[in-house]
């Protein structure tokens, strides 16, 4: 499943008819469970996203942040 999603994502990056990142990112996450180099790539991307202020869910974490209580 992961390999198929990555291949579909690469095709989507090349072809203008569909967005490739929608398939590429989940495919890499699935393959990260089986291949340590891909897991390191996914963890690196998550660290970079967190530094940029993007909410990123880790294992067992909810995908959204609770609303901030600023006045």
C-alpha positions as YAML, in Angstrom:
chain: A
units: angstrom
residues:
- id: 1
  name: UNK
  ca: [0.00, 0.00, 0.00]
- id: 2
  name: UNK
  ca: [2.80, 2.41, 0.89]
- id: 3
  name: UNK
  ca: [4.71, 1.78, -2.33]
- id: 4
  name: UNK
  ca: [1.57, 2.31, -4.40]
- id: 5
  name: UNK
  ca: [0.79, 5.58, -2.65]
- id: 6
  name: UNK
  ca: [4.36, 6.83, -3.14]
- id: 7
  name: UNK
  ca: [4.27, 5.94, -6.83]
- id: 8
  name: UNK
  ca: [0.89, 7.64, -7.23]
- id: 9
  name: UNK
  ca: [2.27, 10.67, -5.38]
- id: 10
  name: UNK
  ca: [5.30, 10.88, -7.68]
- id: 11
  name: UNK
  ca: [3.02, 10.65, -10.70]
- id: 12
  name: UNK
  ca: [0.89, 13.43, -9.21]
- id: 13
  name: UNK
  ca: [3.94, 15.63, -8.79]
- id: 14
  name: UNK
  ca: [4.75, 15.19, -12.48]
- id: 15
  name: UNK
  ca: [1.23, 15.31, -13.93]
- id: 16
  name: UNK
  ca: [-0.80, 18.50, -13.54]
- id: 17
  name: UNK
  ca: [-4.14, 16.68, -13.07]
- id: 18
  name: UNK
  ca: [-3.79, 15.73, -9.39]
- id: 19
  name: UNK
  ca: [-1.86, 16.88, -6.34]
- id: 20
  name: UNK
  ca: [0.93, 14.43, -5.60]
- id: 21
  name: UNK
  ca: [1.66, 15.39, -2.01]
- id: 22
  name: UNK
  ca: [-1.72, 14.03, -0.89]
- id: 23
  name: UNK
  ca: [-0.52, 10.52, -1.77]
- id: 24
  name: UNK
  ca: [3.22, 10.95, -1.26]
- id: 25
  name: UNK
  ca: [3.22, 11.99, 2.40]
- id: 26
  name: UNK
  ca: [0.91, 9.20, 3.69]
- id: 27
  name: UNK
  ca: [2.81, 6.68, 1.55]
- id: 28
  name: UNK
  ca: [6.10, 7.70, 3.15]
- id: 29
  name: UNK
  ca: [4.54, 7.47, 6.61]
- id: 30
  name: UNK
  ca: [3.31, 3.93, 5.88]
- id: 31
  name: UNK
  ca: [6.71, 2.90, 4.49]
- id: 32
  name: UNK
  ca: [8.43, 4.45, 7.52]
- id: 33
  name: UNK
  ca: [7.09, 1.57, 9.61]
- id: 34
  name: UNK
  ca: [9.17, -0.85, 7.53]
- id: 35
  name: UNK
  ca: [12.25, 1.10, 6.42]
- id: 36
  name: UNK
  ca: [14.39, 2.96, 9.00]
- id: 37
  name: UNK
  ca: [15.83, 5.50, 6.49]
- id: 38
  name: UNK
  ca: [12.32, 6.57, 5.52]
- id: 39
  name: UNK
  ca: [11.34, 6.75, 9.20]
- id: 40
  name: UNK
  ca: [14.28, 9.12, 9.81]
- id: 41
  name: UNK
  ca: [13.15, 11.25, 6.86]
- id: 42
  name: UNK
  ca: [9.60, 11.46, 8.24]
- id: 43
  name: UNK
  ca: [10.87, 12.33, 11.74]
- id: 44
  name: UNK
  ca: [13.15, 15.02, 10.26]
- id: 45
  name: UNK
  ca: [10.19, 16.50, 8.37]
- id: 46
  name: UNK
  ca: [8.07, 16.49, 11.54]
- id: 47
  name: UNK
  ca: [10.80, 18.31, 13.49]
- id: 48
  name: UNK
  ca: [11.10, 20.94, 10.76]
- id: 49
  name: UNK
  ca: [7.31, 21.40, 10.68]
- id: 50
  name: UNK
  ca: [7.16, 21.81, 14.46]
- id: 51
  name: UNK
  ca: [9.92, 24.46, 14.31]
- id: 52
  name: UNK
  ca: [7.89, 26.29, 11.66]
- id: 53
  name: UNK
  ca: [4.86, 26.30, 13.98]
- id: 54
  name: UNK
  ca: [2.81, 23.70, 12.12]
- id: 55
  name: UNK
  ca: [0.83, 21.41, 14.45]
- id: 56
  name: UNK
  ca: [2.08, 17.86, 13.88]
- id: 57
  name: UNK
  ca: [0.65, 14.80, 15.60]
- id: 58
  name: UNK
  ca: [3.02, 12.15, 16.85]
- id: 59
  name: UNK
  ca: [2.14, 8.59, 17.83]
- id: 60
  name: UNK
  ca: [-0.86, 8.64, 20.15]
- id: 61
  name: UNK
  ca: [-1.33, 12.41, 19.93]
- id: 62
  name: UNK
  ca: [-4.46, 14.12, 18.63]
- id: 63
  name: UNK
  ca: [-4.11, 15.79, 15.24]
- id: 64
  name: UNK
  ca: [-5.41, 19.16, 16.39]
- id: 65
  name: UNK
  ca: [-4.39, 21.48, 19.19]
- id: 66
  name: UNK
  ca: [-6.87, 22.71, 21.76]
- id: 67
  name: UNK
  ca: [-7.85, 26.37, 21.28]
- id: 68
  name: UNK
  ca: [-5.54, 28.83, 22.96]
- id: 69
  name: UNK
  ca: [-6.93, 30.94, 25.76]
- id: 70
  name: UNK
  ca: [-5.65, 34.35, 24.74]
- id: 71
  name: UNK
  ca: [-7.73, 37.43, 25.41]
...
